[in-house]
Amino acid sequence: MSDPLSSADLPRHASSAIAQAGTWIACGWRLIQEHKAPWFRMTALYLVLAFLLKLIPFMGDLLLILITPMLLASVVWGRAHEHRANELPATRRAPAWSEAWLMRPARELSLIFSRTDKAFPSVLLGIITLGLVMLVKIAGDLLVGGSMVSGLTATRLDVPQITTVLGMLVVAGLYLVLAMALFYSVPLTVLANRQPLAAVSESFSLCRRNAFPLLALVAPFFVVYLLIVAGFAISPPWGYVLIATVGWLALPIFVASVYCSYLTLHPAHHSAAHS
């Protein structure tokens, strides 16, 4: 099996941020082209799981945030050790469609739990991720959603409220910091053997040092996210249709592209990850 991320074919730092981002996305697409079925079947199972969890009032979103780093850790570790992931046994007497779209994707998304040395850091990272997200959400409620100051001034002035605008800017900044802290936290924990808190800190530093190419990498996928949000704003059925089509295609490409960018920033870990 050829490896599109061999040392001779690793994405290199390009002359511009857009060119570098394009290199990462092309690399991610090559990864998916080699093994389309696992990528898209895992994505489909994750989207179904996310939908089912969101049906649970309040706790559903929290559970999804908690388990997502663990599922992503399985994807990253499975890609880095693909020869082992391919050895997953088939479920006996399972229907073909069930084995293809449910059983095997479920085993691939839980692959990290087959390694005790990787499972505990992944679970801890999920807990830390949940805690950080909750802190940002609480800050958002205090600064925007539950601001008494903006509520009082809104009754006196017929102009956009400065406090509300500033609060929204602060919350947007907090979400940006959160995204930077979590961007590479999974591969740093699983592949580079960082402790979860150290991985969060290093992820932020990597994103800060490579802000422009990473911004160019995220931009097209953020547009897809905005398109899905707009679909839900128009009509929830349209939103679900967009998730099942555009989102189903974009999510694995995004994950694979981020993986490629990680290997660019950590070329020394490429050989170690495949050992």
N, C-alpha and C positions, 0 to 999 in steps of 0.2 A: 504493500500500500504506500503510495507517495504521500509525503507530508508537505503541505503547502507552506508550512512554517519552518522548513529546514533553515539552517544557518545561512545558506546562500540565498534564501528567498524571504528573509525577514523584512518587514517594511522598514525602510530607512527614513531618517529625518529629511523631509523635502525642503525645497527652497521657500515654500510658503505654507501657511497654516492650512489653506484650503487643499493644496496638493497633498499635504501629509494626511489630512482627514480622508481624502479620496483614496489614498493608499491603504489606510486602515479598513475602510469600508470594502474596497475591492478584495482585500485579504479575507475579511469576514465572509464575503460572498463565496470565495473559493472554498472556505471551510465547509460551508453549508452545501455547496455543490457536490462535495465528495460524499456526504452522508445526509441527503435531504430528509429521508424518512425519520430518523431519530430526532433531528432538530424540530421539525414541524409537528411531530406527534407529541413530543414533550411540551411544546408550546400550547398545543390544543388542550392537553390535559391540564396544564397550569391555568389556562383561561377558564376552563370549566370549573376547576377547583376554586378559583377566585370568585366566580359568579355564585357558587354555592355558599361560600363563606360570607359573602356580602348579604346573603339572605338572613343571616343571623344578626339580630339587632345589636348595635353597639360593639359587641365582641368580635363580629366577623372581620371588620377591617383590622382590628388589633391582631387577630390570629394570622391574617394574611401577611401583615408586616413582620410578624415573628418568624414565620416559617420560610419566607421568601429567601433570606440569606442562606438558609440550609439547603433549599432546593437549588439555588444558584451555585452553591459550593459543589453540589453533586455534578452539575453540568460542567463546571470548570475543571474539577478533578477528573471527571470522566473523559473530557477532551484531552487533557494532558497525559492521561494513561489509557488511551483508546484501546490498546491491545488487551487490557484487562476488562474494560467495559464491554467489549465484544464477546467476552466469555460468559456473560450472564446467562444462566440456564433458562430454558423455556418452561412455562407452566404446563404441567402435564394435563392432558385432556381439556385444555382451554380452547374455546372456539377461535378460529383464525383471526376474526376481527377483534375479539377481546384481547388476544395476545398482542396484536399489532398496535392497537390504539389505547389499551388500558394497562395490561399487565407489564409489558416491557417498558413503556414510558414511565410507569410508576416505579419500577425497579431502578431505572436510570436516574430518576429524580431523587431517589433515596440512597443512591450509591455511596454517598459519603458516610453513611452509618455502618458500612461494612468495614470501615477503618476506625478503630477506637481512638487512635492518635489524632484523627481529623474531625471526628464527630463532636467531641466536647468543645473544641474551639469554635466550631461552626454554630453549635447551640448557643454558646456564650455570645457570639457575634450577633445572633438573632435577638437575644435579650437586650444587648446594648443598643442595637438598631431600634428596637421598639421603644426603649427609654428615651433615646435622642429624638425620635419622631414625636413622642408624647410631649416632651419639653417644648419643642417648636410649636406644636398645636396649642398648648396652653398659653404660650407667649402670644400666638396669633389671636386667641380668644380674648386675652386681656387687652391687647393693643388695638384690635379692630372690632372683633365681634362683640365684646362685652365692655367697651370703653364708655364709662359714665361721662367723661369729659366731652367726647364727641356727641353723645346724646344730648347733653345740656346745651352745648353751643348750637346744635342743629335746631333747637327751638328758638334761638335768638337771631341767627344769621341765615340769610337766604343765599349763601355762597358755599362753594366746596370747602369743607372743613380742613384746615391745615393739620390738625391733630390726626384726623383720619388718614390723610395722605401720608403724613410722616409715619404713622403706624403701619400702613401698608408697605411702605418702603423698607422699614425695619424688618417686617415679617418676610418680605421677599429676600432681603439679605440673609436672614436666618436660614431660609430654605436653600439658598445658594450654598451657604457654608455647609449645611447638612448634606447636600448632594455631593459636594467635593469630598467630604469626609467619608462618605460611603462608596464613592465611585469605584475605587480599587480595593476596598476593604476585604472583599471575598477572596480574590486571587492572592492578595498579600497574606491572608490568614492561611489559606489552603496550600498554596504553592510555595510561598516564601517563608512559611513557618513563623510568621509574626504572631505575637499575642494580639487578641482582638483590639484592645485599646491602642496598642502601638500601630496596628494596621490602619485604624481610623485616622490616627495622627499622620502617618506617612502618606496615606491616600490624599489627605488635604494638601500636604506639601507638594506631592507630585502634580496635583491639579493646578496649584498656584504657579508652579514653575513652568507648566506647559499649558497655560490658560488658553492661548489663541488656537492652537491646533485642536485641543479638546472641545473648545467652543464650536469650532467648525464641524467637528465630528458629531456633536450632539444636535446641532441646529436642525438638520433635516428630520431627525426623529422627533424633535420637539414640535415641529410643524405638524407631523402626524398626530401627536398628542393633542394639539390644539384643534385639529380637524375632528378628532373623536369627541372632544369636549363640546365643540360646536354642534356635532350631531346629537348629543344628548340634550343640549339646550333647545334644539329645534323639536326633537321628538325622541324619547327613550328608545323606541324600536330602531330608529336610524342609528343611534349610538351603538347599540348591540350589533347591528349589521356591520358597522365600520370596524368594531373590535374583531369580529369574526372573519373579516376579510383583510383590510389594510393592517390592523393591529397584529393579526396572526402572521402576516408576512414580515412586518417591520421588526417585531420583537426579537426573533432569533437573529436577524441580521445585526441588530444593535448589540446584542450580547456577544456575538462572534466578533464584531468590530472592536468592541471594548477589550476583548481578550487579545486581539491582535495588537492593539495599542499598548496593552500591558507588556507584551513580549518585546515591543520596541523599547519601552522604558526600562525593562528588566531582561536584557538579552542573556545575561549570565544564568538566569533561571530557566531558560528554555531547555537546555540539555539536562538540567537536574530534574525538571518536571517530567521528562520523558524517560528517565532512567528507571 
